[in-house]
Each structure stands twice: as structure tokens, then as C-alpha cells.
Amino acid sequence: MQLPTDAPQPRCCIVEKTDANEEYGFHLHGEKGKELSFIGEVDKDSPAETAGLRMGDCILEVNRNIVQGMHHKKIDECIMQDPMRCMLLVIDEEGYEEGTRRTILKSLTLFPTLFG
């Protein structure tokens, strides 16, 4: 299934570390009572910044796992599946809200097909 061309488009950000002791450089946030986690602060010159993550990005998938409604600790586990590389499918907050309003993002099951 393809998203309409005028729909908000998610981005695939592949965060790669050069050293196992390095941090990915982003902070995971969620709000109690909401099913969505998002990117908080992104550290300057970090792998996350290099990958294109931005503060406020809504997280749709982590390493091909749909994370909507997933507990914070479980999302952390998905992020740490590979200690050197993490693939995040994100959409900016405005895009998420528009997609939700238009019911385009009603089912996130379409996202695994977007990036192969």
C-alpha cells in the first residue's frame, strides 16, 4: 500500500555508531496516557543528528517493530537489539497529526512495506 503523494511522509533514519561505547545521541520520550513515543533532545554531532533525527519526531517503528502503544522499556529493548545500528521510522509531529486527522495513519501496519 502506498501513501497518497500529498500525505505526510515518514522518514527512515538509520543511526549508526562508530564505537560500541558511543551513545546513539537521542532521548526517547513519551507522555503518560498517550500511545506515542517521540524524540526528545538530539545531541549535537551525534549519530542521531547525522542520521537526521529531529526533536519532536514521532516514532512509528524501531528496527521494523511497530512501537505505537509499546511501553518505554520495550522500545528501549528494540533500540538496543543491535548495539551499533538502529533504524527508526519517524514522522514529524505536524505530519503525524495531519496523518491521524486524515486517518492515513490509522493503521501503522502499512509502514513496514515503505522501506523494503
MOPAC internal coordinates of N, CA, C and O (Angstrom, degrees):
PM7 1SCF
backbone

  N    0.0000 0     0.00 0     0.00 0    0    0    0
  C    1.4569 1     0.00 0     0.00 0    1    0    0
  C    1.5249 1   108.85 1     0.00 0    2    1    0
  O    1.2310 1   120.28 1   -45.87 1    3    2    1
  N    1.3020 1   117.08 1   134.13 1    3    2    1
  C    1.4676 1   122.23 1   178.26 1    5    3    2
  C    1.5259 1   109.83 1  -104.51 1    6    5    3
  O    1.2310 1   121.29 1   -35.87 1    7    6    5
  N    1.3153 1   115.13 1   144.13 1    7    6    5
  C    1.4590 1   119.69 1   173.00 1    9    7    6
  C    1.5170 1   108.79 1   -74.15 1   10    9    7
  O    1.2310 1   119.60 1   -33.15 1   11   10    9
  N    1.3342 1   118.36 1   146.85 1   11   10    9
  C    1.4607 1   119.81 1   174.26 1   13   11   10
  C    1.5282 1   110.01 1   -57.59 1   14   13   11
  O    1.2310 1   120.36 1   -33.01 1   15   14   13
  N    1.3301 1   116.92 1   146.99 1   15   14   13
  C    1.4647 1   120.32 1  -176.10 1   17   15   14
  C    1.5267 1   112.55 1   -62.27 1   18   17   15
  O    1.2310 1   119.79 1   153.29 1   19   18   17
  N    1.3345 1   118.01 1   -26.71 1   19   18   17
  C    1.4585 1   119.99 1   179.44 1   21   19   18
  C    1.5264 1   112.28 1   -90.86 1   22   21   19
  O    1.2310 1   120.04 1  -174.54 1   23   22   21
  N    1.3236 1   117.52 1     5.46 1   23   22   21
  C    1.4636 1   121.57 1  -179.46 1   25   23   22
  C    1.5301 1   109.78 1   -81.83 1   26   25   23
  O    1.2310 1   120.81 1   -24.67 1   27   26   25
  N    1.3192 1   116.06 1   155.33 1   27   26   25
  C    1.4623 1   118.89 1   174.31 1   29   27   26
  C    1.5233 1   108.97 1   -60.49 1   30   29   27
  O    1.2310 1   120.37 1   -45.11 1   31   30   29
  N    1.3070 1   116.90 1   134.89 1   31   30   29
  C    1.4629 1   120.97 1  -174.93 1   33   31   30
  C    1.5263 1   111.28 1  -104.54 1   34   33   31
  O    1.2310 1   120.10 1   -51.80 1   35   34   33
  N    1.3151 1   117.41 1   128.20 1   35   34   33
  C    1.4529 1   119.87 1   174.33 1   37   35   34
  C    1.5252 1   110.55 1   -72.41 1   38   37   35
  O    1.2310 1   120.91 1   -18.83 1   39   38   37
  N    1.3278 1   115.86 1   161.17 1   39   38   37
  C    1.4621 1   121.88 1   178.42 1   41   39   38
  C    1.5225 1   108.90 1  -122.12 1   42   41   39
  O    1.2310 1   120.83 1   -39.58 1   43   42   41
  N    1.2994 1   116.02 1   140.42 1   43   42   41
  C    1.4539 1   121.04 1   174.20 1   45   43   42
  C    1.5281 1   107.34 1   -96.74 1   46   45   43
  O    1.2310 1   120.46 1   -62.15 1   47   46   45
  N    1.3227 1   116.72 1   117.85 1   47   46   45
  C    1.4576 1   122.39 1   179.62 1   49   47   46
  C    1.5241 1   108.21 1  -113.08 1   50   49   47
  O    1.2310 1   120.89 1   -62.64 1   51   50   49
  N    1.3148 1   115.90 1   117.36 1   51   50   49
  C    1.4575 1   120.56 1   179.00 1   53   51   50
  C    1.5252 1   107.60 1  -100.82 1   54   53   51
  O    1.2310 1   121.56 1   -67.97 1   55   54   53
  N    1.3223 1   114.62 1   112.03 1   55   54   53
  C    1.4583 1   121.99 1  -176.25 1   57   55   54
  C    1.5294 1   107.33 1   -97.19 1   58   57   55
  O    1.2310 1   120.98 1   -62.43 1   59   58   57
  N    1.3323 1   115.74 1   117.57 1   59   58   57
  C    1.4571 1   119.90 1  -177.37 1   61   59   58
  C    1.5229 1   110.82 1  -123.81 1   62   61   59
  O    1.2310 1   121.29 1   -48.30 1   63   62   61
  N    1.3163 1   115.14 1   131.70 1   63   62   61
  C    1.4591 1   121.30 1   177.36 1   65   63   62
  C    1.5265 1   109.62 1   -92.98 1   66   65   63
  O    1.2310 1   120.90 1   -25.79 1   67   66   65
  N    1.3093 1   115.88 1   154.21 1   67   66   65
  C    1.4625 1   120.50 1   175.79 1   69   67   66
  C    1.5242 1   111.25 1   -98.65 1   70   69   67
  O    1.2310 1   120.69 1   167.09 1   71   70   69
  N    1.3312 1   116.29 1   -12.91 1   71   70   69
  C    1.4603 1   121.83 1  -178.60 1   73   71   70
  C    1.5253 1   108.12 1  -145.09 1   74   73   71
  O    1.2310 1   120.15 1   -41.67 1   75   74   73
  N    1.3215 1   117.32 1   138.33 1   75   74   73
  C    1.4674 1   121.38 1  -177.82 1   77   75   74
  C    1.5291 1   112.60 1   -61.93 1   78   77   75
  O    1.2310 1   119.71 1   154.84 1   79   78   77
  N    1.3314 1   118.16 1   -25.16 1   79   78   77
  C    1.4579 1   121.39 1   179.65 1   81   79   78
  C    1.5247 1   112.83 1   -82.93 1   82   81   79
  O    1.2310 1   120.24 1   169.37 1   83   82   81
  N    1.3123 1   117.15 1   -10.63 1   83   82   81
  C    1.4639 1   122.79 1   179.22 1   85   83   82
  C    1.5321 1   108.98 1   -74.36 1   86   85   83
  O    1.2310 1   120.85 1   -30.72 1   87   86   85
  N    1.3055 1   115.98 1   149.28 1   87   86   85
  C    1.4620 1   122.02 1   174.96 1   89   87   86
  C    1.5246 1   108.87 1   -89.18 1   90   89   87
  O    1.2310 1   120.50 1   -23.34 1   91   90   89
  N    1.3321 1   116.64 1   156.66 1   91   90   89
  C    1.4612 1   119.59 1   174.67 1   93   91   90
  C    1.5246 1   110.55 1   -66.65 1   94   93   91
  O    1.2310 1   120.24 1   146.12 1   95   94   93
  N    1.3261 1   117.14 1   -33.88 1   95   94   93
  C    1.4618 1   120.40 1   174.25 1   97   95   94
  C    1.5119 1   115.42 1    93.32 1   98   97   95
  O    1.2310 1   120.37 1  -153.25 1   99   98   97
  N    1.3310 1   116.89 1    26.75 1   99   98   97
  C    1.4646 1   119.12 1   173.05 1  101   99   98
  C    1.5207 1   108.23 1  -140.21 1  102  101   99
  O    1.2310 1   121.70 1   -20.94 1  103  102  101
  N    1.3187 1   114.35 1   159.06 1  103  102  101
  C    1.4535 1   121.08 1  -179.03 1  105  103  102
  C    1.5200 1   108.72 1  -115.18 1  106  105  103
  O    1.2310 1   121.13 1   -50.47 1  107  106  105
  N    1.3052 1   115.44 1   129.53 1  107  106  105
  C    1.4544 1   122.95 1  -179.92 1  109  107  106
  C    1.5214 1   109.16 1   -87.05 1  110  109  107
  O    1.2310 1   120.49 1   -48.13 1  111  110  109
  N    1.3206 1   116.66 1   131.87 1  111  110  109
  C    1.4620 1   121.20 1   179.53 1  113  111  110
  C    1.5205 1   110.04 1  -130.89 1  114  113  111
  O    1.2310 1   121.63 1   -25.25 1  115  114  113
  N    1.2859 1   114.48 1   154.75 1  115  114  113
  C    1.4579 1   121.95 1   174.41 1  117  115  114
  C    1.5141 1   108.13 1  -151.44 1  118  117  115
  O    1.2310 1   120.72 1   -21.43 1  119  118  117
  N    1.3049 1   116.23 1   158.57 1  119  118  117
  C    1.4508 1   120.17 1   178.38 1  121  119  118
  C    1.5111 1   108.55 1  -113.31 1  122  121  119
  O    1.2310 1   120.97 1   -47.26 1  123  122  121
  N    1.3136 1   115.75 1   132.74 1  123  122  121
  C    1.4553 1   121.17 1   179.73 1  125  123  122
  C    1.5366 1   109.69 1   -56.13 1  126  125  123
  O    1.2310 1   121.04 1   -47.67 1  127  126  125
  N    1.3159 1   115.61 1   132.33 1  127  126  125
  C    1.4523 1   120.37 1   179.45 1  129  127  126
  C    1.5198 1   114.05 1    88.75 1  130  129  127
  O    1.2310 1   120.14 1   172.97 1  131  130  129
  N    1.3382 1   117.33 1    -7.03 1  131  130  129
  C    1.4581 1   120.66 1   177.32 1  133  131  130
  C    1.5156 1   108.99 1  -109.78 1  134  133  131
  O    1.2310 1   120.83 1   -31.20 1  135  134  133
  N    1.3247 1   116.02 1   148.80 1  135  134  133
  C    1.4589 1   120.52 1  -177.16 1  137  135  134
  C    1.5192 1   113.31 1   -89.47 1  138  137  135
  O    1.2310 1   120.12 1  -172.03 1  139  138  137
  N    1.3121 1   117.38 1     7.97 1  139  138  137
  C    1.4450 1   120.86 1  -171.61 1  141  139  138
  C    1.5191 1   111.72 1  -117.72 1  142  141  139
  O    1.2310 1   121.00 1   -42.96 1  143  142  141
  N    1.3303 1   115.69 1   137.04 1  143  142  141
  C    1.4562 1   120.98 1   172.35 1  145  143  142
  C    1.5231 1   107.69 1  -106.99 1  146  145  143
  O    1.2310 1   120.84 1   -25.20 1  147  146  145
  N    1.3024 1   116.00 1   154.80 1  147  146  145
  C    1.4524 1   119.05 1  -177.44 1  149  147  146
  C    1.5189 1   110.29 1  -144.96 1  150  149  147
  O    1.2310 1   121.33 1   -12.60 1  151  150  149
  N    1.3242 1   115.06 1   167.40 1  151  150  149
  C    1.4517 1   122.24 1   179.08 1  153  151  150
  C    1.5208 1   108.64 1   -82.28 1  154  153  151
  O    1.2310 1   121.17 1   -54.57 1  155  154  153
  N    1.3228 1   115.37 1   125.43 1  155  154  153
  C    1.4600 1   120.79 1   174.52 1  157  155  154
  C    1.5160 1   107.79 1   -86.65 1  158  157  155
  O    1.2310 1   121.03 1    54.24 1  159  158  157
  N    1.2787 1   115.64 1  -125.76 1  159  158  157
  C    1.4580 1   120.44 1  -179.44 1  161  159  158
  C    1.5346 1   110.71 1   -69.81 1  162  161  159
  O    1.2310 1   121.02 1   -37.41 1  163  162  161
  N    1.3375 1   115.65 1   142.59 1  163  162  161
  C    1.4658 1   122.83 1   173.47 1  165  163  162
  C    1.5202 1   106.61 1  -114.72 1  166  165  163
  O    1.2310 1   120.97 1   -57.46 1  167  166  165
  N    1.3268 1   115.76 1   122.54 1  167  166  165
  C    1.4646 1   120.50 1  -177.66 1  169  167  166
  C    1.5267 1   111.15 1   -68.91 1  170  169  167
  O    1.2310 1   121.30 1   -41.58 1  171  170  169
  N    1.3234 1   115.13 1   138.42 1  171  170  169
  C    1.4674 1   121.70 1   178.38 1  173  171  170
  C    1.5330 1   109.68 1   -62.46 1  174  173  171
  O    1.2310 1   121.21 1   -41.28 1  175  174  173
  N    1.3287 1   115.30 1   138.72 1  175  174  173
  C    1.4661 1   123.19 1   178.22 1  177  175  174
  C    1.5292 1   113.59 1    59.42 1  178  177  175
  O    1.2310 1   120.28 1  -153.39 1  179  178  177
  N    1.3147 1   117.07 1    26.61 1  179  178  177
  C    1.4638 1   121.58 1  -179.48 1  181  179  178
  C    1.5323 1   110.15 1   -96.07 1  182  181  179
  O    1.2310 1   119.99 1   -14.11 1  183  182  181
  N    1.3360 1   117.62 1   165.89 1  183  182  181
  C    1.4575 1   119.94 1   174.05 1  185  183  182
  C    1.5384 1   112.28 1   -56.53 1  186  185  183
  O    1.2310 1   120.34 1   144.80 1  187  186  185
  N    1.3324 1   116.95 1   -35.20 1  187  186  185
  C    1.4686 1   120.49 1   179.08 1  189  187  186
  C    1.5285 1   111.25 1   -64.40 1  190  189  187
  O    1.2310 1   120.40 1   136.69 1  191  190  189
  N    1.3210 1   116.84 1   -43.31 1  191  190  189
  C    1.4651 1   120.42 1   178.75 1  193  191  190
  C    1.5324 1   109.93 1   -64.77 1  194  193  191
  O    1.2310 1   120.71 1   137.08 1  195  194  193
  N    1.3224 1   116.25 1   -42.92 1  195  194  193
  C    1.4617 1   121.02 1   178.41 1  197  195  194
  C    1.5240 1   111.27 1   -60.51 1  198  197  195
  O    1.2310 1   120.32 1   143.30 1  199  198  197
  N    1.3420 1   116.99 1   -36.70 1  199  198  197
  C    1.4657 1   121.93 1  -179.16 1  201  199  198
  C    1.5242 1   113.10 1   -75.06 1  202  201  199
  O    1.2310 1   120.32 1   166.74 1  203  202  201
  N    1.3388 1   116.99 1   -13.26 1  203  202  201
  C    1.4583 1   120.25 1   177.82 1  205  203  202
  C    1.5130 1   115.34 1    99.13 1  206  205  203
  O    1.2310 1   119.66 1  -169.92 1  207  206  205
  N    1.3290 1   118.26 1    10.08 1  207  206  205
  C    1.4648 1   119.53 1   175.58 1  209  207  206
  C    1.5181 1   109.45 1   -68.75 1  210  209  207
  O    1.2310 1   121.13 1   -37.10 1  211  210  209
  N    1.3240 1   115.44 1   142.90 1  211  210  209
  C    1.4588 1   120.76 1   179.79 1  213  211  210
  C    1.5219 1   109.77 1  -130.44 1  214  213  211
  O    1.2310 1   121.30 1   -33.27 1  215  214  213
  N    1.3025 1   115.12 1   146.73 1  215  214  213
  C    1.4524 1   121.09 1   176.54 1  217  215  214
  C    1.5296 1   109.27 1   -54.37 1  218  217  215
  O    1.2310 1   120.74 1   -48.11 1  219  218  217
  N    1.3166 1   116.19 1   131.89 1  219  218  217
  C    1.4602 1   120.99 1   179.06 1  221  219  218
  C    1.5215 1   114.03 1    95.39 1  222  221  219
  O    1.2310 1   119.74 1   169.36 1  223  222  221
  N    1.3298 1   118.10 1   -10.64 1  223  222  221
  C    1.4682 1   119.72 1   177.33 1  225  223  222
  C    1.5191 1   109.81 1   -59.64 1  226  225  223
  O    1.2310 1   120.34 1   -46.58 1  227  226  225
  N    1.3206 1   116.95 1   133.42 1  227  226  225
  C    1.4571 1   122.94 1   175.84 1  229  227  226
  C    1.5202 1   108.13 1   -85.94 1  230  229  227
  O    1.2310 1   120.49 1   -46.93 1  231  230  229
  N    1.3200 1   116.66 1   133.07 1  231  230  229
  C    1.4554 1   121.78 1  -176.56 1  233  231  230
  C    1.5250 1   109.62 1   -91.81 1  234  233  231
  O    1.2310 1   120.99 1   -59.83 1  235  234  233
  N    1.3313 1   115.71 1   120.17 1  235  234  233
  C    1.4555 1   121.45 1   179.12 1  237  235  234
  C    1.5265 1   111.49 1   -97.34 1  238  237  235
  O    1.2310 1   121.02 1   139.08 1  239  238  237
  N    1.3345 1   115.66 1   -40.92 1  239  238  237
  C    1.4541 1   120.99 1  -179.66 1  241  239  238
  C    1.5175 1   110.28 1  -142.23 1  242  241  239
  O    1.2310 1   121.29 1   -28.50 1  243  242  241
  N    1.3154 1   115.14 1   151.50 1  243  242  241
  C    1.4582 1   122.43 1   171.53 1  245  243  242
  C    1.5228 1   106.70 1  -130.33 1  246  245  243
  O    1.2310 1   120.70 1   -61.00 1  247  246  245
  N    1.3204 1   116.27 1   119.00 1  247  246  245
  C    1.4652 1   121.55 1  -179.06 1  249  247  246
  C    1.5318 1   111.69 1    49.05 1  250  249  247
  O    1.2310 1   121.60 1  -133.71 1  251  250  249
  N    1.3339 1   114.55 1    46.29 1  251  250  249
  C    1.4677 1   124.11 1   177.68 1  253  251  250
  C    1.5300 1   114.38 1    68.69 1  254  253  251
  O    1.2310 1   120.04 1  -167.16 1  255  254  253
  N    1.3270 1   117.52 1    12.84 1  255  254  253
  C    1.4620 1   122.50 1   174.67 1  257  255  254
  C    1.5216 1   108.73 1  -101.23 1  258  257  255
  O    1.2310 1   120.06 1   -57.05 1  259  258  257
  N    1.3182 1   117.48 1   122.95 1  259  258  257
  C    1.4583 1   121.02 1   176.20 1  261  259  258
  C    1.5254 1   107.64 1   -68.02 1  262  261  259
  O    1.2310 1   120.24 1   -52.87 1  263  262  261
  N    1.3287 1   117.15 1   127.13 1  263  262  261
  C    1.4629 1   120.68 1  -172.46 1  265  263  262
  C    1.5252 1   114.08 1  -112.05 1  266  265  263
  O    1.2310 1   119.50 1  -177.88 1  267  266  265
  N    1.3047 1   118.55 1     2.12 1  267  266  265
  C    1.4656 1   119.83 1   178.73 1  269  267  266
  C    1.5268 1   108.76 1   -61.90 1  270  269  267
  O    1.2310 1   120.73 1   -54.30 1  271  270  269
  N    1.3163 1   116.21 1   125.70 1  271  270  269
  C    1.4555 1   121.82 1   179.96 1  273  271  270
  C    1.5233 1   113.92 1    83.00 1  274  273  271
  O    1.2310 1   120.35 1   178.34 1  275  274  273
  N    1.3269 1   116.94 1    -1.66 1  275  274  273
  C    1.4651 1   121.07 1  -178.66 1  277  275  274
  C    1.5302 1   109.83 1   -81.25 1  278  277  275
  O    1.2310 1   120.47 1   -38.69 1  279  278  277
  N    1.3223 1   116.70 1   141.31 1  279  278  277
  C    1.4565 1   122.55 1   178.65 1  281  279  278
  C    1.5306 1   110.15 1   -64.17 1  282  281  279
  O    1.2310 1   120.99 1   -34.59 1  283  282  281
  N    1.3162 1   115.71 1   145.41 1  283  282  281
  C    1.4655 1   123.73 1  -177.41 1  285  283  282
  C    1.5325 1   111.69 1   -49.97 1  286  285  283
  O    1.2310 1   120.23 1   134.07 1  287  286  285
  N    1.3177 1   117.17 1   -45.93 1  287  286  285
  C    1.4666 1   121.32 1  -178.02 1  289  287  286
  C    1.5299 1   110.86 1   -62.63 1  290  289  287
  O    1.2310 1   120.13 1   141.70 1  291  290  289
  N    1.3100 1   117.35 1   -38.30 1  291  290  289
  C    1.4657 1   121.70 1   179.72 1  293  291  290
  C    1.5320 1   110.60 1   -68.48 1  294  293  291
  O    1.2310 1   120.41 1   142.91 1  295  294  293
  N    1.3308 1   116.82 1   -37.09 1  295  294  293
  C    1.4654 1   120.48 1   176.36 1  297  295  294
  C    1.5280 1   109.66 1   -64.29 1  298  297  295
  O    1.2310 1   120.50 1   137.76 1  299  298  297
  N    1.3312 1   116.65 1   -42.24 1  299  298  297
  C    1.4719 1   120.51 1   175.42 1  301  299  298
  C    1.5220 1   110.70 1   -56.14 1  302  301  299
  O    1.2310 1   120.37 1   137.53 1  303  302  301
  N    1.3269 1   116.89 1   -42.47 1  303  302  301
  C    1.4646 1   121.24 1   179.16 1  305  303  302
  C    1.5331 1   110.85 1   -62.02 1  306  305  303
  O    1.2310 1   120.48 1   139.20 1  307  306  305
  N    1.3307 1   116.69 1   -40.80 1  307  306  305
  C    1.4703 1   120.76 1   177.58 1  309  307  306
  C    1.5246 1   110.37 1   -63.22 1  310  309  307
  O    1.2310 1   120.43 1   138.56 1  311  310  309
  N    1.3215 1   116.79 1   -41.44 1  311  310  309
  C    1.4618 1   121.50 1   179.94 1  313  311  310
  C    1.5254 1   110.20 1   -62.79 1  314  313  311
  O    1.2310 1   120.38 1   141.58 1  315  314  313
  N    1.3138 1   116.87 1   -38.42 1  315  314  313
  C    1.4652 1   120.93 1  -174.70 1  317  315  314
  C    1.5345 1   113.62 1   -89.27 1  318  317  315
  O    1.2310 1   119.82 1  -173.00 1  319  318  317
  N    1.3445 1   117.95 1     7.00 1  319  318  317
  C    1.4724 1   120.55 1   177.95 1  321  319  318
  C    1.5265 1   111.00 1   -51.91 1  322  321  319
  O    1.2310 1   120.89 1   138.90 1  323  322  321
  N    1.2947 1   115.91 1   -41.10 1  323  322  321
  C    1.4619 1   121.52 1   177.33 1  325  323  322
  C    1.5220 1   106.16 1  -120.98 1  326  325  323
  O    1.2310 1   119.54 1   -60.89 1  327  326  325
  N    1.3239 1   118.48 1   119.11 1  327  326  325
  C    1.4672 1   119.74 1  -175.36 1  329  327  326
  C    1.5267 1   114.64 1   -69.60 1  330  329  327
  O    1.2310 1   119.88 1   172.30 1  331  330  329
  N    1.3312 1   117.83 1    -7.70 1  331  330  329
  C    1.4671 1   120.21 1  -176.49 1  333  331  330
  C    1.5316 1   113.95 1  -115.88 1  334  333  331
  O    1.2310 1   120.02 1   164.40 1  335  334  333
  N    1.3297 1   117.57 1   -15.60 1  335  334  333
  C    1.4639 1   119.88 1  -172.06 1  337  335  334
  C    1.5211 1   110.03 1  -148.56 1  338  337  335
  O    1.2310 1   120.91 1   -42.86 1  339  338  337
  N    1.3196 1   115.86 1   137.14 1  339  338  337
  C    1.4592 1   121.47 1   179.07 1  341  339  338
  C    1.5245 1   108.79 1  -139.85 1  342  341  339
  O    1.2310 1   120.55 1   -50.00 1  343  342  341
  N    1.3312 1   116.56 1   130.00 1  343  342  341
  C    1.4570 1   121.09 1   178.88 1  345  343  342
  C    1.5361 1   108.05 1  -106.85 1  346  345  343
  O    1.2310 1   121.16 1   -58.16 1  347  346  345
  N    1.3173 1   115.39 1   121.84 1  347  346  345
  C    1.4605 1   120.42 1   179.49 1  349  347  346
  C    1.5197 1   110.02 1  -118.63 1  350  349  347
  O    1.2310 1   120.98 1   -47.55 1  351  350  349
  N    1.3101 1   115.73 1   132.45 1  351  350  349
  C    1.4557 1   121.55 1   172.48 1  353  351  350
  C    1.5211 1   105.53 1  -100.38 1  354  353  351
  O    1.2310 1   120.58 1   -63.35 1  355  354  353
  N    1.3201 1   116.51 1   116.65 1  355  354  353
  C    1.4641 1   121.76 1  -174.30 1  357  355  354
  C    1.5260 1   109.76 1  -129.67 1  358  357  355
  O    1.2310 1   121.95 1   -17.06 1  359  358  357
  N    1.3068 1   113.87 1   162.94 1  359  358  357
  C    1.4627 1   120.93 1   173.39 1  361  359  358
  C    1.5249 1   106.15 1  -143.97 1  362  361  359
  O    1.2310 1   120.33 1   -36.05 1  363  362  361
  N    1.3174 1   116.97 1   143.95 1  363  362  361
  C    1.4668 1   117.56 1  -178.92 1  365  363  362
  C    1.5241 1   109.42 1   -67.20 1  366  365  363
  O    1.2310 1   121.23 1   -19.19 1  367  366  365
  N    1.3233 1   115.25 1   160.81 1  367  366  365
  C    1.4656 1   121.15 1  -174.15 1  369  367  366
  C    1.5304 1   112.11 1   -58.39 1  370  369  367
  O    1.2310 1   120.62 1   136.81 1  371  370  369
  N    1.3126 1   116.41 1   -43.19 1  371  370  369
  C    1.4710 1   120.58 1   179.36 1  373  371  370
  C    1.5282 1   110.32 1   -62.23 1  374  373  371
  O    1.2310 1   120.54 1   136.26 1  375  374  373
  N    1.3168 1   116.58 1   -43.74 1  375  374  373
  C    1.4611 1   120.96 1   178.54 1  377  375  374
  C    1.5126 1   112.02 1   -63.95 1  378  377  375
  O    1.2310 1   120.75 1   141.15 1  379  378  377
  N    1.3276 1   116.17 1   -38.85 1  379  378  377
  C    1.4612 1   119.77 1   178.52 1  381  379  378
  C    1.5239 1   110.50 1   -63.76 1  382  381  379
  O    1.2310 1   121.01 1   133.95 1  383  382  381
  N    1.3338 1   115.66 1   -46.05 1  383  382  381
  C    1.4607 1   119.01 1  -179.21 1  385  383  382
  C    1.5217 1   111.59 1   -64.48 1  386  385  383
  O    1.2310 1   120.20 1   139.14 1  387  386  385
  N    1.3246 1   117.23 1   -40.86 1  387  386  385
  C    1.4691 1   120.09 1   177.85 1  389  387  386
  C    1.5230 1   110.26 1   -65.18 1  390  389  387
  O    1.2310 1   120.49 1   135.74 1  391  390  389
  N    1.3222 1   116.66 1   -44.26 1  391  390  389
  C    1.4646 1   120.78 1   179.83 1  393  391  390
  C    1.5103 1   112.14 1   -63.14 1  394  393  391
  O    1.2310 1   120.54 1   141.94 1  395  394  393
  N    1.3191 1   116.57 1   -38.06 1  395  394  393
  C    1.4568 1   120.70 1   178.06 1  397  395  394
  C    1.5254 1   110.13 1   -68.32 1  398  397  395
  O    1.2310 1   120.67 1   136.34 1  399  398  397
  N    1.3384 1   116.33 1   -43.66 1  399  398  397
  C    1.4640 1   120.83 1   179.68 1  401  399  398
  C    1.5221 1   110.62 1   -60.45 1  402  401  399
  O    1.2310 1   120.81 1   139.70 1  403  402  401
  N    1.3251 1   116.06 1   -40.30 1  403  402  401
  C    1.4653 1   121.02 1  -178.57 1  405  403  402
  C    1.5261 1   111.98 1   -84.52 1  406  405  403
  O    1.2310 1   120.34 1  -177.40 1  407  406  405
  N    1.3232 1   116.95 1     2.60 1  407  406  405
  C    1.4669 1   125.90 1  -177.21 1  409  407  406
  C    1.5263 1   113.28 1    59.61 1  410  409  407
  O    1.2310 1   120.42 1  -162.01 1  411  410  409
  N    1.3224 1   116.80 1    17.99 1  411  410  409
  C    1.4610 1   120.49 1   176.24 1  413  411  410
  C    1.5217 1   109.38 1   -69.02 1  414  413  411
  O    1.2310 1   120.39 1   144.39 1  415  414  413
  N    1.3251 1   116.85 1   -35.61 1  415  414  413
  C    1.4562 1   121.00 1  -177.82 1  417  415  414
  C    1.5238 1   112.00 1   -95.31 1  418  417  415
  O    1.2310 1   120.44 1  -164.41 1  419  418  417
  N    1.3178 1   116.76 1    15.59 1  419  418  417
  C    1.4618 1   120.76 1  -177.56 1  421  419  418
  C    1.5236 1   110.61 1   -57.71 1  422  421  419
  O    1.2310 1   120.47 1   138.46 1  423  422  421
  N    1.3136 1   116.70 1   -41.54 1  423  422  421
  C    1.4544 1   120.99 1   177.25 1  425  423  422
  C    1.5204 1   108.35 1  -119.08 1  426  425  423
  O    1.2310 1   120.79 1   -65.57 1  427  426  425
  N    1.2972 1   116.09 1   114.43 1  427  426  425
  C    1.4570 1   119.99 1  -179.02 1  429  427  426
  C    1.5250 1   111.73 1   -79.77 1  430  429  427
  O    1.2310 1   119.93 1  -179.45 1  431  430  429
  N    1.3188 1   117.73 1     0.55 1  431  430  429
  C    1.4551 1   119.93 1  -178.40 1  433  431  430
  C    1.5169 1   112.31 1   -66.32 1  434  433  431
  O    1.2310 1   119.27 1   166.86 1  435  434  433
  N    1.3244 1   119.00 1   -13.14 1  435  434  433
  C    1.4552 1   120.15 1   178.83 1  437  435  434
  C    1.5213 1   111.54 1   -78.10 1  438  437  435
  O    1.2310 1   119.35 1   160.54 1  439  438  437
  N    1.3293 1   118.84 1   -19.46 1  439  438  437
  C    1.4535 1   119.77 1  -174.31 1  441  439  438
  C    1.5194 1   115.87 1   -67.95 1  442  441  439
  O    1.2310 1   118.01 1   148.32 1  443  442  441
  N    1.3370 1   121.40 1   -31.68 1  443  442  441
  C    1.4634 1   118.09 1   179.47 1  445  443  442
  C    1.5260 1   113.40 1   -59.70 1  446  445  443
  O    1.2310 1   119.78 1   158.50 1  447  446  445
  N    1.3196 1   118.03 1   -21.50 1  447  446  445
  C    1.4510 1   120.79 1  -178.86 1  449  447  446
  C    1.5225 1   113.02 1   -86.93 1  450  449  447
  O    1.2310 1   119.64 1   170.27 1  451  450  449
  N    1.3109 1   118.28 1    -9.73 1  451  450  449
  C    1.4557 1   120.73 1  -174.42 1  453  451  450
  C    1.5282 1   113.69 1   -70.42 1  454  453  451
  O    1.2310 1   120.80 1   145.53 1  455  454  453
  N    1.3164 1   116.08 1   -34.47 1  455  454  453
  C    1.4568 1   119.55 1  -173.72 1  457  455  454
  C    1.5222 1   112.72 1  -121.16 1  458  457  455
  O    1.2310 1   120.61 1  -149.91 1  459  458  457
  N    1.3203 1   116.45 1    30.09 1  459  458  457
  C    1.4630 1   121.74 1   173.42 1  461  459  458
  C    1.4488 1   116.55 1    76.70 1  462  461  459
  O    1.2310 1   120.10 1   180.00 1  463  462  461

